Amino acid sequence: GFGIFDVLPLPYTFTLITPFPLPFSYRIFGDVLPPGSFPTEAFLEAAGTSTAGSASYVEHAPKRSYVMQWNLSASREIPAGIILTIGYVGSRGVHQPFRVDNFDMVLPTLTPAGYLFPPASSSQKLNPNFGRVTGMLWQANSFYNALQMVITKKVNHGIQVRGAYTWGKSIDTLSATVADDAYPNGLLNPLFFDQRTTRGLSDFDVRQTFVSNFTWEVRAPKMRARLTQWAFGGWQLGGIYRASSGQPFTPLLGGDPLGMKLDETNEPPNRMLGPGCETLTNHGNPNHYIKTQCLAFPNPASLRGNLGRNTLIGPGVSKFDASVFKNNHTRLFSENTNVQFRAEFFNLFNRANFSSPTDNLTVFDQTGNPIPSAGLITSTQTPARQIQFALKVIW
């Protein structure tokens, strides 16, 4: 199938753009305040700054925003009661919302080596009369292609099994709508005038995903003794296994070495080539997940780094959940009363599924000094093993 769908500019799109319009609201952004100065001296220092209020901008008469979607699938039943489905799905987004926290930045010059920013002492923002200009453009693009496979085993001897596998890739120039950094791995204030610098894997891209589940209604052996029949009857086992690739992220430079003069920046380092730098991550090493030896501080500091957006891939997920049910049919409240005992095991094998090091993405400070904590993983995507028991009465 194939379809084209309009993407309407719904009200939520402007949630964080319109609440602070001039002249009714002013937002002041200043340098880091000295310790102990908040709140009294902080207000005095803020009042003495030359930073003006904030403004909002929404693109006038934007081009039509739409998404094209297509898919093709085939299904066939093979011997042993197995149904196999294989499909291809894809989509293409055109003129999607492109949210920018602050347009009011210093503009660079495009050179053969990349974007070069002017010296901070002589540079000027687009409009120095404003402290921040938040806005929305309709210029983002998105691309998605995926192979999907589903295998289902029909119920046989009380057993049903199903497995699904997706191998896909999502690319865009901005992944969020309400805010440019809506995802933990999202980047603030991209170069809105050149989408080549923002094109990369989507913040939510997961390259491979495999999910399988099974249920087994255990048949009790025929026995004469009622107590034995009850003990071995009514059991049901189940399980869900999920494995997936990690999500992408981008190492960053601290501060504002480029001199963009923004209150928030996400500036990339340079990528180095050489032995051991084919990939930029140390898989299985939560203390130093990023290969910082393969990254370099730009020279000069005002030259934008060449590392692309979402180049690195975080740790994946492998998780198995299991359940054990015991159905006990009785006439306690009615003829069909079932007192069900449930035992559920989450992350049964207690695997540590580490998150991406999104809290420690800064690899160099503003002057080029390495950050010792760069690449340190401090959290997991899933909790440790959890076991819960329950008693459920159904009538």
PyMOL commands that set and color helices and strands:
alter all, ss='L'
color gray80, all
select helices_A, chain A and resi 11-14+40-47+195-197+226-232+292-294
alter helices_A, ss='H'
color red, helices_A
select strands_A, chain A and resi 2-6+54-58+66-78+82-100+109-111+114-116+132-156+159-172+200-201+208-217+235-244+248-249+252-253+270-271+295-296+312-313+317-330+337-346+362-364+386-394
alter strands_A, ss='S'
color yellow, strands_A
deselect
rebuild
show_as cartoon
